[in-house]
């Protein structure tokens, strides 16, 4: 049975816990099975990537990581 969340893609949310506490961001993806969301510019991690077709030179990229849905609150407006 899947859990239904009130937060959807495109909603504006406020981060209420973690390193980015107090920031507001737009939800880019909802991972319902894991109970997490990915927000624009929140919880950025540096990832090492090998050279491939997508990343010709390889190196480091900044990637937005999922944050638990209980750590965000929907902002009206």
C-alpha positions, 0 to 999 in steps of 0.5 A: 500500500502506497502512502499518499503525500500532500507535497507534489512536484512543483510545490514550494517547501521550507526546510525545517531540519538539517544543514539547509534549515530555514531555506525555501525551495521548489520540489523537483521530484518526489520519491514516494516509495522512499518517502523523500523529496529532491529540492532545487539547490538543497542538500548538494553533494559533490560526486566523482564521475568517470569519463563517459559520453555524458561527462567527457572529462569526468571529474566532480559534479554537484548533485542534489540529494534526496531529503526526508519528506518529514523535514520539509513543510509546504509553503503557501503561495 
